[in-house]
Amino acid sequence: MRIGSVVLLIWLIIGVVAAAQRDYFTSSGDATCAKVGDTVLTVIAGPLNYMGVNPKIDCETPEPSE
């Protein structure tokens, strides 16, 4: 159990580094569904980012009715 926790922690740290390299943590002002999704997915994908995986999320939020 302990080794699994260490591997998970290293995996997430690598994911945070990958997201930081892609400037996902810069304060651009608006946090859209796609930007937040891309950031979370990049952190979770971790080392896969360095093997060529570039995860993206396409979010469509409903428009308010008039």
Summary of the structure (lengths in Angstrom):
residues: 66
radius of gyration: 14.7
end to end distance: 54.0
largest distance: 54.9
contacts: 132
relative contact order: 0.18
helix: 59%
strand: 0%
